Structures are given as structure tokens and as C-alpha cells.
Amino acid sequence: MKAELKPYYDTDRKKLADIIPLSHPFTVYIEQTRVCNFKCFYCIHSTRDILGGEFEKLGHTIKHMEFKMYEEIIKQLSEFPTGIKRIVFSGLGEPLMNPRLPEMVKLAVEAQIADRVEVITNGVLLTPKVSDKLIEAGITNINVSIQGISADQYKKTCGTSIDFDRFISNLTYLYNHRKDTQIYIKAIDATLKSKEDEQLFFEIFGSISDRIYIEHLIVMQQQMDELKGIVDGTKNFYNEELDVNRKVCAQAFYFLQVGCDYDTFPCPNPGLPKSLSMGNMKENTLLEIWNGAKRKKLLRTMLEFNKDSIPECNSCKTFNCINNPLENLDEDAQNLVHLFK
């Protein structure tokens, strides 16, 4: 296997408690589409055709982000002090469903406002033509989420039929023509039913990626209640033992997600309700929202160990499952709360 067996998170980090409050986000997710070609069992997209389903209840509409507004996002991100580490195209939709994704990548790369410009994709639309466009645009990282090791498994997981052999051929082309782009391929353990499946996953994808890993299924969307009885709550996203006592959501202190409706959110969870929005770009700039009273109140609430008083965050386990040890703010919370008044 050529690929490095390693989860996709940075280990070269400073202790978060020593550097907040931040003048800029470290990670920015941009939901440049809400259109998806899959209906995965663990995602609210699986309910999108159900009258009164969770997708409809959240008030989401299926659409692409307006390109003009995307241009405004890049412009406003350039107003932050330097230091954005990642711009990531990710959200409730499949980024490659937006045909203008390569243009968006190029605009972000040329703006020189982030160390990395990435996409998280299911990869099925990564034809040689699309791969060439993304690489030419300067994308630094392509992160592919694998949903099975056969066409049959894809059908069961995603409710969609794919040409699995062509899929592998396309990913092989991407890897062989990637230039400086880093390819990360991951699967979730819930789609690999046995140790034999896991081994086959590494055999199939280990020679066409730079890094590979099997991640643990976590409940990112609180509306998917039925998953809570299935998921092993003792492990984090990276299949490591979970510190179940952690109370402060660290992502909120360095994360910014901009949704299709230009609402902004403090974490990477896809399909968040508008009630959690820290502000809308049609009313305030990203810089104003980042430094605004609503965001400060949210962070103060976190540091006061009152996360569960926020209805949209109540019972959320994602913050705990993704946190890096250097992001643990619990021990320092009492000394940090005054910084967010």
C-alpha cells in the first residue's frame, strides 16, 4: 500500500486555550451547493423526498449558491487578518454537483487567503475532465468519502447505483495526474461490514491515495435520531477512545461555515437550522459577524459549560468526536470566559 495510514487532522497545533480569541477563523466551510446525487442512510438527504421529512422541516431548498455571492465571500474573507488555514467546499450537498466548482477553487486559490483550498466529495463525479479542471485550478486537497467497496454496497448505503469499476478508474486517473494535490480517501466503519471488507478497502484504494483511513460513524445531524441507537458512542471520529466528559465545543472558537442562504454557523455540521446562525451576510460582513455580539454570546455560553442550553447544540456529540486533545478548553474555561464579553 502506497498511502499513509493516518486520519485527516493536523497534529502540529498550538494549544487553543493559549491563542483565543482569534482574529480570524482557522477553517472556513463553504456550502456552495445543497444538491446531492446520493441519499446516504446517515444523512438528512435521505429524507429529502419525504413529505414532512427532516429535510423539509429544516426549511432547506435544493439549490446552488449564487456565484456573485460566492465572489463576495472570497472578497470578505480577504478582509480578515492573514491566518486562515483551510477553505473547504463542503456542506449538505455534494460539491461536484455545482458545475462552477473549478471556477470557485481558482478564485479562492488566486486570492491567496488560505494555506489550503480543499473539497470533501463522494468522488463519483470525478471524471478525468473534472479532475483536470480542479488540479489546474490549484486545489490543494481532494478528500474522497468512500461509501462501500462494491456497487451493491453503494446501493445499500446511498440508495444510488454507480459503475464501481469506472469509479475506481476515475480515482486512479486523479491520483496519477494529481501533481501537487494531496488525495485523502476515507471510509466510515458502518459501511464496511467485516475485517475482510476493511482489508479490501485498503487493497483497492491504498495505491491511489496519499493518505487513507477508516473513520468512525458519528451522528453529525441531530435530526437523525434513529442512528443514536446504532452508533458506538465511546469512539470519536477517528476511531479513538472518546473523552465523554468534555463540555466545551472547541470548533466554535475557530470555525466558520457559510451556507447556501448566506447564514453563518460555528461548526462543520451540515444542514444546520437557521436558528443557530451567527448572522447573515446579506445584513453584516463576515468580519462583523466574527467579532459580533451574537457569536461572543455563543462562545461565552460554551465556556460557562451551558452548551446544552442552546437548543440546536443540546445533545450534540459532534464537538466531542472531532476535538483534538490540544483543543480541550474545559480546564481553562473559567479563565477564558472574560475574553468574550
C-alpha positions in Angstrom: 0.0 0.0 0.0 1.4 3.4 -1.1 -0.8 5.5 1.0 0.0 6.7 4.6 -2.5 5.2 7.1 -3.4 8.3 9.0 -6.5 10.3 9.9 -7.0 13.7 8.3 -6.3 16.1 11.1 -3.3 18.3 11.9 -1.1 17.2 14.7 1.2 20.3 14.6 -1.0 22.6 16.5 -0.8 25.2 19.3 -2.9 24.8 22.4 -6.2 26.5 21.5 -6.6 27.9 25.0 -3.3 29.9 24.6 -4.3 31.7 21.4 -8.0 32.6 21.6 -9.8 34.8 20.9 -8.8 34.5 17.3 -8.9 37.5 14.9 -9.8 35.1 12.0 -11.2 31.6 11.5 -8.8 28.8 11.0 -11.2 26.7 9.0 -13.9 28.0 6.6 -16.5 25.7 5.1 -18.4 27.0 2.1 -21.7 25.2 1.2 -21.7 26.2 -2.5 -24.4 23.7 -3.2 -27.2 21.9 -1.5 -27.7 19.5 -4.4 -26.7 15.9 -3.8 -26.5 12.8 -6.0 -26.7 10.4 -3.0 -29.3 9.7 -0.3 -27.0 8.2 2.3 -28.8 6.5 5.2 -27.0 8.6 7.8 -27.8 12.0 6.2 -31.0 14.1 6.2 -30.7 14.0 2.4 -32.2 10.5 2.8 -35.5 12.3 3.8 -35.5 14.9 1.0 -38.3 13.2 -0.9 -40.4 12.5 2.2 -43.3 14.9 2.8 -42.8 16.3 6.3 -39.3 14.7 6.5 -36.4 16.3 8.3 -35.0 17.9 5.2 -38.3 19.8 4.7 -38.7 20.5 8.4 -35.4 22.4 8.4 -36.6 24.6 5.6 -33.8 23.7 3.2 -34.2 24.2 -0.5 -32.1 22.3 -3.1 -30.0 24.8 -5.0 -26.5 26.1 -5.8 -25.0 29.1 -4.2 -25.2 32.2 -6.4 -21.8 32.8 -7.9 -22.0 36.5 -7.2 -22.4 35.9 -3.5 -19.5 33.4 -3.6 -17.3 36.1 -5.0 -18.4 38.3 -2.2 -17.5 35.6 0.3 -13.9 35.5 -1.1 -13.7 39.3 -1.0 -14.9 39.4 2.6 -12.6 36.6 3.7 -9.7 38.7 2.4 -10.6 41.4 4.9 -9.6 39.1 7.8 -6.0 39.3 9.1 -3.9 36.6 7.5 -4.0 33.1 9.1 -6.9 31.2 7.5 -5.6 27.6 7.3 -8.3 26.0 5.2 -11.1 26.9 2.9 -13.2 23.7 2.4 -16.0 23.2 -0.1 -18.4 21.1 1.9 -21.9 21.2 3.3 -25.3 19.5 2.9 -24.8 19.0 -0.8 -22.2 17.2 -3.0 -19.7 20.0 -4.1 -19.2 18.5 -7.5 -22.9 18.8 -8.4 -22.1 22.5 -8.8 -20.6 22.8 -12.3 -18.8 26.0 -11.3 -16.7 24.4 -8.6 -13.4 24.6 -10.5 -14.0 28.3 -11.1 -14.7 28.7 -7.3 -11.5 26.9 -6.5 -9.5 29.0 -8.8 -10.9 32.2 -7.3 -10.1 31.1 -3.8 -6.6 30.0 -4.7 -5.8 33.2 -6.6 -7.0 35.3 -3.7 -4.2 33.8 -1.6 -6.2 34.0 1.6 -5.8 30.4 2.9 -3.0 27.9 3.2 -5.1 25.1 1.7 -8.2 25.0 -0.6 -10.0 21.7 -0.3 -13.1 19.8 -1.3 -14.8 17.0 0.5 -16.6 14.8 -2.1 -18.1 11.4 -2.6 -16.0 11.4 -5.7 -18.4 9.8 -8.1 -18.4 12.8 -10.4 -14.6 13.0 -10.5 -14.3 12.2 -14.2 -10.8 12.8 -15.8 -12.1 16.1 -17.2 -13.3 17.3 -13.8 -10.1 16.2 -12.1 -8.0 18.0 -14.7 -10.0 21.2 -14.1 -9.7 21.0 -10.3 -6.0 20.4 -10.4 -5.5 23.1 -13.0 -7.5 25.5 -10.7 -4.9 24.8 -8.0 -6.9 22.8 -5.5 -4.5 21.6 -2.7 -6.5 18.7 -1.2 -9.2 16.4 -2.5 -10.8 14.4 0.2 -12.9 11.4 -1.1 -15.5 9.8 1.1 -16.0 6.1 0.1 -19.4 4.6 0.7 -18.6 0.9 0.0 -16.3 -1.5 -1.8 -18.8 -2.6 -4.4 -21.7 -1.3 -6.4 -24.0 -3.3 -4.2 -22.7 -1.7 -1.1 -23.2 1.7 -2.7 -26.8 1.0 -3.5 -27.4 -0.1 0.2 -25.6 2.9 1.7 -26.5 5.7 -0.7 -29.7 4.5 -2.4 -27.9 5.1 -5.7 -26.4 2.8 -8.3 -22.9 3.5 -9.6 -20.5 2.0 -12.1 -17.9 0.9 -9.5 -15.2 -0.1 -11.9 -15.5 3.3 -13.7 -15.4 4.9 -10.3 -12.1 3.2 -9.5 -10.7 4.0 -12.9 -11.6 7.7 -12.4 -9.9 7.8 -9.0 -6.8 6.1 -10.5 -6.7 8.8 -13.1 -7.0 11.5 -10.5 -4.1 10.0 -8.5 -1.8 9.6 -11.5 -2.4 13.2 -12.6 -2.6 14.9 -9.2 0.6 16.9 -9.5 0.9 18.6 -6.1 -2.7 17.9 -5.0 -3.0 15.6 -2.0 -5.5 12.8 -2.2 -7.1 11.6 1.0 -9.5 8.6 0.8 -11.6 7.6 3.8 -14.5 5.3 4.6 -16.8 5.1 7.6 -16.8 1.9 9.5 -20.5 1.5 9.3 -20.3 0.8 5.5 -17.6 -1.8 5.9 -19.2 -4.9 7.4 -16.2 -7.1 8.3 -12.5 -7.1 8.7 -12.4 -8.6 5.2 -14.2 -5.6 3.9 -11.7 -3.3 5.6 -8.8 -5.1 4.2 -10.3 -5.0 0.7 -10.9 -1.2 1.2 -7.2 -0.7 1.8 -6.2 -3.0 -1.1 -8.5 -1.1 -3.6 -7.8 2.4 -2.5 -4.4 2.2 -0.8 -2.4 2.5 -4.0 -4.4 5.5 -5.4 -4.3 7.9 -2.5 -1.7 9.8 -0.5 -3.4 9.2 2.8 -6.1 6.7 3.8 -8.2 5.9 6.9 -11.4 4.3 8.2 -13.3 6.8 10.2 -16.0 6.1 12.8 -19.6 6.9 12.1 -20.9 9.7 14.4 -24.2 11.4 14.5 -23.4 14.8 13.0 -27.1 15.7 12.2 -29.1 15.7 15.4 -32.3 15.1 13.4 -31.1 11.6 12.6 -32.2 10.2 15.9 -32.5 6.6 14.8 -28.7 6.5 14.3 -28.1 7.1 18.0 -29.0 3.5 18.9 -26.7 2.2 16.3 -23.5 4.3 16.7 -20.8 3.3 19.2 -20.7 6.5 21.4 -17.4 5.5 23.1 -15.3 6.4 20.0 -14.5 9.6 18.3 -14.5 10.4 14.5 -11.0 8.9 14.2 -11.9 5.6 15.9 -10.1 6.6 19.1 -11.4 6.4 22.6 -13.7 9.3 23.4 -13.5 11.6 26.3 -17.2 11.5 27.2 -16.9 14.2 29.9 -15.7 17.1 27.6 -18.1 20.0 27.8 -16.9 22.9 25.6 -17.3 22.9 21.9 -13.9 24.0 20.6 -14.9 24.2 17.0 -17.0 27.2 17.6 -13.8 29.2 18.5 -12.0 28.7 15.2 -14.7 27.6 12.7 -16.8 29.4 10.2 -19.4 27.8 7.9 -21.1 29.9 5.2 -24.3 28.3 4.0 -26.2 28.5 0.7 -28.6 31.1 2.2 -25.5 33.1 3.4 -26.2 32.3 7.1 -23.0 31.7 9.1 -22.5 28.8 11.6 -19.9 28.0 14.2 -19.3 24.4 13.3 -18.9 21.9 10.4 -22.2 20.1 10.8 -24.1 20.0 7.5 -27.7 21.2 7.3 -27.8 23.3 10.5 -31.0 25.1 11.2 -31.1 28.9 10.6 -31.8 29.4 14.3 -28.1 28.7 15.0 -26.9 31.3 12.5 -24.4 33.8 13.9 -25.5 36.3 11.3 -26.4 36.6 7.6 -24.1 38.0 5.0 -26.9 40.0 3.5 -27.0 42.0 6.7 -23.5 42.0 8.0 -20.0 41.3 6.7 -18.2 38.1 7.7 -15.7 40.2 9.8 -18.6 41.9 11.6 -20.3 38.5 12.3 -17.0 37.0 13.5 -16.5 39.9 16.0 -20.2 40.3 16.7 -22.2 40.1 19.9 -24.2 37.0 18.9 -21.0 35.0 18.3 -19.4 36.2 21.5 -22.5 35.3 23.5 -22.4 31.8 22.0 -18.8 31.3 22.9 -19.3 32.6 26.4 -22.2 30.2 26.8 -19.8 27.4 25.8 -17.2 28.4 28.3 -19.8 28.6 31.1 -20.5 24.9 30.4 -24.0 25.8 29.2 -23.8 24.3 25.7 -26.9 22.3 26.2 -28.9 25.5 26.9 -28.6 26.2 23.2 -31.4 24.2 21.6 -29.5 23.4 18.4 -26.5 22.2 20.4 -28.3 20.3 23.1 -27.3 16.6 23.0 -24.8 17.3 20.2 -21.8 14.9 20.4 -20.0 16.0 17.2 -17.9 18.6 19.1 -16.6 15.9 21.3 -16.0 13.4 18.5 -13.9 15.8 16.4 -11.9 17.6 19.0 -8.2 17.3 19.0 -6.6 17.0 22.5 -5.0 20.4 22.1 -8.5 21.9 21.6 -9.7 20.9 25.0 -10.9 24.1 26.6 -12.6 22.6 29.7 -9.8 23.1 32.2 -9.2 26.7 31.0 -12.8 27.8 30.5 -13.1 29.7 33.8 -10.1 31.8 32.9 -11.1 32.4 29.3 -14.8 33.5 29.7 -14.0 37.1 30.3 -12.4 37.4 26.9 -15.8 37.1 25.2 -17.8 39.9 26.9 
